[in-house]
Amino acid sequence: MSYRISNYTKKQAKKLGVTVKPSRNKGKKIDVFKNGKKVASVGAIGYNDYPTYMSLEKKGKVEKGTANKKRKSYKARHEKHRNKKGTNSYYADKLLW
């Protein structure tokens, strides 16, 4: 089963001027395209992301506030690379967190 791209990710992509599609790389969630050219594959399939945690919170499957805690942890863990524009880490941070 492929990853279902959330409205959150679509909105973030629009802000960045990129388009996103389910990844053709079986280990990744989304492929990122800029001007029709693929620039990144991001999001490991085996891990949740911010929109997924938000959905789980809504359904009552995880405690309220989990999404924000996970987001904070992710951003701290990836601080070294997530701010370099155009990198896979940049797109993962901006689109999935």
C-alpha positions in Angstrom: 0.0 0.0 0.0 1.4 3.4 -0.9 1.4 6.4 1.4 -1.7 8.7 1.1 -0.5 12.3 0.8 -2.2 14.5 3.3 -3.8 17.9 2.7 -1.2 19.3 5.1 1.6 18.1 2.8 -0.1 19.4 -0.3 -0.5 22.8 1.2 3.2 22.9 2.3 4.2 21.8 -1.2 2.2 24.6 -2.8 4.0 27.1 -0.4 7.4 25.8 -1.6 6.4 25.8 -5.3 6.8 22.1 -5.7 4.4 19.2 -6.4 4.3 15.9 -4.6 3.3 12.4 -5.7 3.4 9.0 -4.0 7.0 7.8 -4.3 8.0 5.2 -6.8 10.8 4.3 -4.5 9.3 1.5 -2.4 11.0 2.7 0.9 9.8 6.3 0.6 6.5 8.1 1.1 6.6 10.9 -1.5 8.5 12.1 -4.5 9.0 15.9 -4.8 9.0 17.6 -8.2 10.1 21.1 -9.1 9.3 22.3 -12.7 8.4 18.8 -13.6 11.8 17.4 -12.5 12.1 15.1 -9.6 14.3 16.7 -6.9 13.8 14.4 -3.9 12.3 11.2 -2.4 11.4 11.7 1.2 9.8 10.1 4.2 10.7 6.6 5.2 7.6 4.3 4.9 8.1 2.7 8.3 7.9 5.9 10.3 5.0 8.3 11.1 5.1 12.0 10.3 3.3 15.1 11.6 0.1 14.7 9.6 -0.1 11.0 10.5 0.2 11.8 14.2 -2.5 14.5 13.9 -4.8 12.0 12.3 -4.1 9.4 15.0 -4.8 12.1 17.7 -8.1 12.9 16.0 -9.1 9.2 16.1 -8.1 9.0 19.7 -5.4 6.4 19.0 -2.6 8.5 20.5 -2.6 11.0 23.3 -3.4 14.7 22.5 -0.2 16.6 22.0 1.7 13.6 20.6 2.0 15.2 17.1 3.6 18.4 18.5 6.0 16.4 20.8 7.1 14.2 17.8 7.5 17.3 15.6 9.7 19.0 18.2 11.8 15.9 18.6 12.2 15.4 14.8 13.3 19.0 14.3 15.8 18.8 17.1 17.2 15.5 15.8 17.6 16.8 12.2 18.7 20.4 13.1 22.0 20.0 11.4 20.7 19.3 7.9 17.0 20.3 7.7 17.6 24.0 6.9 19.8 23.5 3.8 17.4 24.4 0.9 16.9 21.8 -1.8 18.1 18.8 0.2 16.1 15.7 1.0 16.2 16.7 4.7 14.8 20.2 3.8 11.9 18.8 1.9 11.2 16.1 4.5 11.1 18.8 7.2 9.0 21.3 5.3 6.5 18.8 3.8 6.1 16.1 6.5 6.9 18.0 9.7 
